[in-house]
Amino acid sequence: MDWYQIILFVLTFIVGGLLTMLAQSLKKNVPKEKLEEATKMLEFGTKLALQAVSYVEQIRKGKEMTPEELYNEAANFFKNMAAKAGLEFTDTQIKGLIEAAVKVGNDFWNTLKE
């Protein structure tokens, strides 16, 4: 297993736990169907954001890219994959999910460096 696969596995596990906690706290106030739909969208979006960040890490090797270019590549990947799955996310949702995926990845790498 390479580092990207290990990191993706760990991040998916962490995010899954956070989503479970969020879902449990929302259960009391949101109808079950809406909660299930929102949870599925959030889980899919989170996994897709992690894949988008991983994709950008792979394509940028040996290239000089600005942070804006990196984000645009990740957002385009995200939008294309979501469209293939028949799902739509707003630009704000995509940005938040990608930024969260980058933060989790950076925090993980910083922990490894310590």
TIDOVEX-665350 format. One record per residue: x, y, z of N, C-alpha, C, CB in turn; residue in one letter. Coordinates in Angstrom, 2 decimals, always signed. Glycine has a CB too. Layout:
// residues N
REC      n_x      n_y      n_z     ca_x     ca_y     ca_z      c_x      c_y      c_z     cb_x     cb_y     cb_z  r
REC        X        Y        Z        X        Y        Z        X        Y        Z        X        Y        Z  a
...
// end
This chain:
// residues 114
REC      n_x      n_y      n_z     ca_x     ca_y     ca_z      c_x      c_y      c_z     cb_x     cb_y     cb_z  r
REC    +0.85    -1.17    +0.00    +0.00    +0.00    +0.00    +0.89    +1.24    +0.00    -0.96    +0.00    +1.22  m
REC    +0.59    +2.21    -0.85    +1.40    +3.43    -0.83    +0.78    +4.43    +0.14    +1.51    +4.03    -2.25  d
REC    +1.49    +5.54    +0.35    +1.07    +6.53    +1.35    -0.29    +7.15    +1.02    +2.11    +7.63    +1.46  w
REC    -0.55    +7.39    -0.26    -1.83    +7.98    -0.63    -2.99    +7.08    -0.24    -1.87    +8.28    -2.12  y
REC    -2.85    +5.80    -0.45    -3.92    +4.87    -0.09    -4.12    +4.82    +1.42    -3.62    +3.47    -0.63  q
REC    -3.02    +4.82    +2.15    -3.10    +4.80    +3.61    -3.79    +6.07    +4.11    -1.70    +4.66    +4.23  i
REC    -3.36    +7.21    +3.58    -3.94    +8.49    +4.00    -5.42    +8.54    +3.65    -3.20    +9.66    +3.34  i
REC    -5.78    +8.12    +2.44    -7.17    +8.12    +2.02    -8.01    +7.23    +2.93    -7.28    +7.65    +0.57  l
REC    -7.48    +6.08    +3.31    -8.18    +5.17    +4.21    -8.40    +5.83    +5.57    -7.41    +3.85    +4.36  f
REC    -7.34    +6.41    +6.13    -7.43    +7.04    +7.45    -8.40    +8.22    +7.42    -6.05    +7.51    +7.92  v
REC    -8.29    +9.05    +6.38    -9.17   +10.21    +6.29   -10.63    +9.80    +6.13    -8.75   +11.10    +5.12  l
REC   -10.88    +8.78    +5.34   -12.24    +8.29    +5.16   -12.81    +7.79    +6.48   -12.28    +7.17    +4.10  t
REC   -11.98    +7.09    +7.25   -12.40    +6.59    +8.56   -12.74    +7.74    +9.51   -11.30    +5.70    +9.17  f
REC   -11.87    +8.75    +9.55   -12.08    +9.90   +10.44   -13.35   +10.64   +10.04   -10.87   +10.85   +10.41  i
REC   -13.48   +10.93    +8.76   -14.64   +11.67    +8.29   -15.92   +10.87    +8.52   -14.49   +12.02    +6.80  v
REC   -15.86    +9.56    +8.32   -17.02    +8.72    +8.57   -17.49    +8.82   +10.01   -16.70    +7.28    +8.24  g
REC   -16.55    +8.82   +10.94   -16.90    +8.97   +12.35   -17.54   +10.31   +12.64   -15.67    +8.80   +13.22  g
REC   -16.99   +11.36   +12.05   -17.56   +12.69   +12.25   -18.97   +12.79   +11.66   -16.65   +13.75   +11.62  l
REC   -19.16   +12.17   +10.51   -20.48   +12.19    +9.89   -21.50   +11.45   +10.74   -20.42   +11.57    +8.50  l
REC   -21.07   +10.36   +11.34   -21.97    +9.60   +12.21   -22.41   +10.44   +13.40   -21.29    +8.31   +12.70  t
REC   -21.47   +11.14   +14.00   -21.80   +12.00   +15.14   -22.75   +13.12   +14.72   -20.52   +12.59   +15.76  m
REC   -22.49   +13.72   +13.56   -23.35   +14.78   +13.06   -24.75   +14.25   +12.78   -22.75   +15.39   +11.79  l
REC   -24.84   +13.09   +12.17   -26.14   +12.50   +11.84   -26.94   +12.23   +13.11   -25.96   +11.21   +11.04  a
REC   -26.27   +11.74   +14.14   -26.98   +11.44   +15.39   -27.52   +12.70   +16.04   -26.07   +10.71   +16.36  q
REC   -26.77   +13.79   +15.96   -27.24   +15.03   +16.58   -28.38   +15.67   +15.79   -26.09   +16.01   +16.71  s
REC   -28.43   +15.43   +14.48   -29.49   +16.00   +13.66   -30.77   +15.17   +13.66   -29.01   +16.16   +12.25  l
REC   -30.65   +13.91   +14.04   -31.78   +12.98   +13.98   -33.03   +13.51   +14.68   -31.39   +11.67   +14.59  k
REC   -32.85   +14.21   +15.73   -33.98   +14.65   +16.54   -34.83   +15.72   +15.85   -33.48   +15.18   +17.86  k
REC   -34.21   +16.52   +14.98   -34.91   +17.69   +14.43   -35.22   +17.61   +12.94   -34.11   +18.90   +14.69  n
REC   -34.72   +16.62   +12.24   -34.88   +16.55   +10.79   -35.63   +15.26   +10.43   -33.50   +16.62   +10.08  v
REC   -36.58   +15.34    +9.49   -37.28   +14.12    +9.06   -36.28   +13.08    +8.55   -38.31   +14.44    +7.97  p
REC   -36.60   +11.82    +8.81   -35.69   +10.72    +8.50   -35.24   +10.70    +7.04   -36.35    +9.40    +8.85  k
REC   -36.17   +10.90    +6.11   -35.83   +10.83    +4.68   -34.85   +11.93    +4.30   -37.10   +10.95    +3.82  e
REC   -35.10   +13.13    +4.79   -34.21   +14.25    +4.48   -32.84   +14.04    +5.10   -34.81   +15.58    +4.97  k
REC   -32.83   +13.51    +6.30   -31.57   +13.25    +6.98   -30.74   +12.20    +6.23   -31.83   +12.78    +8.42  l
REC   -31.42   +11.14    +5.78   -30.71   +10.09    +5.02   -30.15   +10.64    +3.72   -31.65    +8.92    +4.74  e
REC   -30.94   +11.45    +3.03   -30.49   +12.04    +1.77   -29.29   +12.97    +2.00   -31.63   +12.81    +1.09  e
REC   -29.39   +13.81    +3.02   -28.31   +14.74    +3.32   -27.04   +13.99    +3.75   -28.73   +15.73    +4.42  a
REC   -27.21   +12.94    +4.53   -26.07   +12.15    +4.98   -25.38   +11.49    +3.80   -26.51   +11.10    +6.01  t
REC   -26.15   +10.91    +2.89   -25.57   +10.28    +1.70   -24.83   +11.29    +0.84   -26.66    +9.58    +0.88  k
REC   -25.43   +12.47    +0.67   -24.77   +13.51    -0.13   -23.47   +13.94    +0.53   -25.70   +14.73    -0.30  m
REC   -23.49   +14.12    +1.84   -22.30   +14.55    +2.55   -21.21   +13.49    +2.52   -22.64   +14.90    +3.99  l
REC   -21.59   +12.23    +2.70   -20.61   +11.14    +2.63   -20.00   +11.06    +1.24   -21.27    +9.80    +3.00  e
REC   -20.85   +11.11    +0.22   -20.36   +11.05    -1.16   -19.45   +12.25    -1.44   -21.53   +11.02    -2.16  f
REC   -19.91   +13.44    -1.04   -19.13   +14.65    -1.27   -17.78   +14.62    -0.57   -19.90   +15.86    -0.81  g
REC   -17.75   +14.10    +0.64   -16.51   +14.01    +1.39   -15.53   +13.06    +0.71   -16.78   +13.56    +2.82  t
REC   -16.01   +11.91    +0.33   -15.14   +10.94    -0.36   -14.67   +11.50    -1.69   -15.88    +9.61    -0.58  k
REC   -15.55   +12.16    -2.40   -15.20   +12.73    -3.69   -14.17   +13.85    -3.53   -16.45   +13.25    -4.40  l
REC   -14.30   +14.66    -2.49   -13.33   +15.73    -2.24   -11.95   +15.15    -1.95   -13.79   +16.62    -1.07  a
REC   -11.90   +14.08    -1.17   -10.62   +13.42    -0.90   -10.00   +12.87    -2.18   -10.80   +12.29    +0.13  l
REC   -10.84   +12.31    -3.03   -10.34   +11.80    -4.31    -9.87   +12.94    -5.21   -11.43   +10.98    -5.02  q
REC   -10.58   +14.06    -5.19   -10.20   +15.21    -6.01    -8.84   +15.75    -5.57   -11.27   +16.32    -5.92  a
REC    -8.63   +15.83    -4.27    -7.34   +16.31    -3.75    -6.24   +15.33    -4.12    -7.40   +16.50    -2.21  v
REC    -6.50   +14.06    -4.00    -5.52   +13.04    -4.38    -5.21   +13.12    -5.87    -6.04   +11.63    -4.02  s
REC    -6.24   +13.32    -6.68    -6.06   +13.48    -8.13    -5.14   +14.65    -8.45    -7.42   +13.68    -8.82  y
REC    -5.39   +15.78    -7.80    -4.57   +16.97    -8.05    -3.12   +16.73    -7.62    -5.15   +18.18    -7.31  v
REC    -2.93   +16.03    -6.51    -1.57   +15.71    -6.06    -0.83   +14.89    -7.11    -1.60   +14.94    -4.73  e
REC    -1.54   +14.02    -7.78    -0.92   +13.18    -8.81    -0.59   +13.97   -10.07    -1.83   +12.01    -9.15  q
REC    -1.50   +14.83   -10.52    -1.27   +15.53   -11.78    -0.29   +16.69   -11.65    -2.58   +16.05   -12.33  i
REC    -0.08   +17.19   -10.44    +0.80   +18.34   -10.30    +2.27   +17.95   -10.18    +0.39   +19.14    -9.10  r
REC    +2.56   +16.68   -10.06    +3.95   +16.25    -9.93    +4.75   +16.76   -11.11    +4.05   +14.71    -9.83  k
REC    +5.82   +17.49   -10.83    +6.68   +18.03   -11.86    +6.15   +19.29   -12.52    +6.91   +17.00   -12.90  g
REC    +5.04   +19.82   -12.04    +4.45   +21.03   -12.62    +4.41   +22.13   -11.57    +3.02   +20.75   -13.15  k
REC    +4.57   +23.34   -12.03    +4.37   +24.50   -11.16    +2.93   +24.95   -11.32    +5.37   +25.66   -11.50  e
REC    +2.18   +24.87   -10.25    +0.77   +25.27   -10.30    +0.47   +26.18    -9.12    -0.18   +24.03   -10.29  m
REC    -0.31   +27.23    -9.37    -0.70   +28.14    -8.30    -1.79   +27.47    -7.45    -1.21   +29.50    -8.88  t
REC    -1.99   +27.96    -6.24    -3.08   +27.40    -5.43    -4.44   +27.49    -6.13    -3.15   +28.13    -4.09  p
REC    -4.67   +28.57    -6.87    -5.93   +28.71    -7.60    -6.07   +27.64    -8.68    -6.02   +30.11    -8.22  e
REC    -4.99   +27.36    -9.39    -5.02   +26.32   -10.41    -5.27   +24.95    -9.79    -3.71   +26.30   -11.20  e
REC    -4.63   +24.70    -8.65    -4.82   +23.43    -7.95    -6.29   +23.28    -7.54    -3.90   +23.34    -6.71  l
REC    -6.85   +24.34    -6.96    -8.25   +24.29    -6.55    -9.17   +24.07    -7.75    -8.63   +25.58    -5.82  y
REC    -8.92   +24.80    -8.83    -9.77   +24.67   -10.02    -9.74   +23.25   -10.58    -9.33   +25.66   -11.10  n
REC    -8.56   +22.63   -10.59    -8.46   +21.23   -11.05    -9.28   +20.31   -10.15    -6.97   +20.77   -11.07  e
REC    -9.15   +20.50    -8.84    -9.89   +19.67    -7.89   -11.40   +19.89    -8.04    -9.45   +19.98    -6.44  a
REC   -11.80   +21.15    -8.17   -13.24   +21.46    -8.30   -13.80   +20.87    -9.60   -13.47   +22.98    -8.27  a
REC   -13.05   +20.97   -10.68   -13.52   +20.40   -11.95   -13.65   +18.89   -11.86   -12.57   +20.78   -13.09  n
REC   -12.67   +18.24   -11.25   -12.74   +16.79   -11.05   -13.98   +16.45   -10.24   -11.46   +16.28   -10.33  f
REC   -14.19   +17.18    -9.15   -15.33   +16.95    -8.26   -16.64   +17.09    -9.04   -15.31   +17.95    -7.08  f
REC   -16.79   +18.20    -9.78   -18.03   +18.45   -10.52   -18.29   +17.36   -11.55   -17.97   +19.82   -11.22  k
REC   -17.25   +16.95   -12.26   -17.42   +15.92   -13.29   -17.84   +14.58   -12.69   -16.12   +15.74   -14.07  n
REC   -17.21   +14.20   -11.60   -17.54   +12.92   -10.97   -18.94   +12.97   -10.35   -16.50   +12.57    -9.90  m
REC   -19.30   +14.10    -9.75   -20.64   +14.24    -9.16   -21.69   +14.18   -10.26   -20.76   +15.57    -8.37  a
REC   -21.43   +14.82   -11.38   -22.38   +14.80   -12.49   -22.57   +13.38   -13.02   -21.91   +15.73   -13.63  a
REC   -21.48   +12.61   -13.09   -21.58   +11.22   -13.53   -22.45   +10.40   -12.59   -20.19   +10.59   -13.65  k
REC   -22.44   +10.78   -11.31   -23.25   +10.07   -10.31   -24.68   +10.64   -10.26   -22.59   +10.17    -8.93  a
REC   -24.94   +11.69   -11.05   -26.26   +12.28   -11.07   -26.54   +13.20    -9.90   -27.28   +11.21   -11.09  g
REC   -25.48   +13.73    -9.28   -25.64   +14.61    -8.13   -25.13   +16.01    -8.44   -24.90   +14.04    -6.91  l
REC   -25.73   +16.99    -7.80   -25.30   +18.37    -7.98   -24.93   +18.96    -6.63   -26.40   +19.21    -8.66  e
REC   -23.82   +19.66    -6.62   -23.36   +20.38    -5.43   -23.19   +21.84    -5.83   -22.02   +19.78    -4.86  f
REC   -23.42   +22.74    -4.91   -23.17   +24.16    -5.19   -21.68   +24.41    -5.16   -23.91   +25.08    -4.17  t
REC   -21.27   +25.54    -5.74   -19.85   +25.90    -5.71   -19.36   +26.07    -4.27   -19.60   +27.19    -6.52  d
REC   -20.22   +26.61    -3.43   -19.86   +26.80    -2.02   -19.66   +25.46    -1.32   -20.95   +27.61    -1.29  t
REC   -20.53   +24.50    -1.60   -20.39   +23.17    -1.00   -19.10   +22.51    -1.48   -21.61   +22.28    -1.35  q
REC   -18.83   +22.61    -2.77   -17.62   +22.01    -3.32   -16.39   +22.63    -2.68   -17.57   +22.18    -4.86  i
REC   -16.38   +23.94    -2.59   -15.23   +24.63    -1.99   -15.02   +24.18    -0.55   -15.42   +26.16    -2.04  k
REC   -16.10   +24.12    +0.21   -15.99   +23.71    +1.62   -15.48   +22.29    +1.76   -17.34   +23.83    +2.30  g
REC   -16.00   +21.38    +0.94   -15.57   +19.98    +1.01   -14.10   +19.82    +0.61   -16.45   +19.10    +0.11  l
REC   -13.69   +20.53    -0.44   -12.29   +20.44    -0.88   -11.36   +21.05    +0.16   -12.11   +21.13    -2.24  i
REC   -11.74   +22.20    +0.69   -10.91   +22.83    +1.72   -10.79   +21.94    +2.96   -11.48   +24.20    +2.12  e
REC   -11.88   +21.29    +3.33   -11.83   +20.38    +4.47   -10.91   +19.20    +4.19   -13.25   +19.88    +4.82  a
REC   -10.98   +18.66    +2.97   -10.12   +17.53    +2.60    -8.65   +17.94    +2.63   -10.51   +17.00    +1.20  a
REC    -8.36   +19.14    +2.14    -6.97   +19.63    +2.15    -6.50   +19.82    +3.59    -6.85   +20.98    +1.37  v
REC    -7.35   +20.39    +4.44    -6.97   +20.62    +5.83    -6.70   +19.30    +6.56    -8.07   +21.39    +6.57  k
REC    -7.58   +18.33    +6.36    -7.38   +17.03    +7.01    -6.09   +16.40    +6.52    -8.58   +16.09    +6.73  v
REC    -5.83   +16.48    +5.22    -4.58   +15.93    +4.68    -3.36   +16.64    +5.22    -4.59   +16.03    +3.16  g
REC    -3.41   +17.96    +5.29    -2.28   +18.73    +5.83    -2.05   +18.41    +7.30    -2.51   +20.23    +5.65  n
REC    -3.14   +18.33    +8.06    -3.01   +18.00    +9.49    -2.40   +16.61    +9.66    -4.39   +18.06   +10.19  d
REC    -2.81   +15.67    +8.82    -2.27   +14.32    +8.89    -0.77   +14.32    +8.60    -2.99   +13.39    +7.91  f
REC    -0.37   +15.01    +7.52    +1.06   +15.07    +7.17    +1.87   +15.76    +8.25    +1.25   +15.79    +5.84  w
REC    +1.32   +16.82    +8.82    +2.04   +17.52    +9.89    +2.21   +16.63   +11.11    +1.31   +18.80   +10.28  n
REC    +1.23   +15.81   +11.39    +1.33   +14.86   +12.50    +2.44   +13.84   +12.23    -0.01   +14.15   +12.73  t
REC    +2.54   +13.39   +10.99    +3.58   +12.42   +10.64    +4.97   +13.02   +10.76    +3.36   +11.90    +9.22  l
REC    +5.10   +14.32   +10.48    +6.40   +14.98   +10.52    +6.91   +15.17   +11.95    +6.32   +16.34    +9.82  k
REC    +5.99   +15.23   +12.90    +6.39   +15.49   +14.30    +7.09   +14.35   +14.94    +5.20   +15.83   +15.12  e
// end
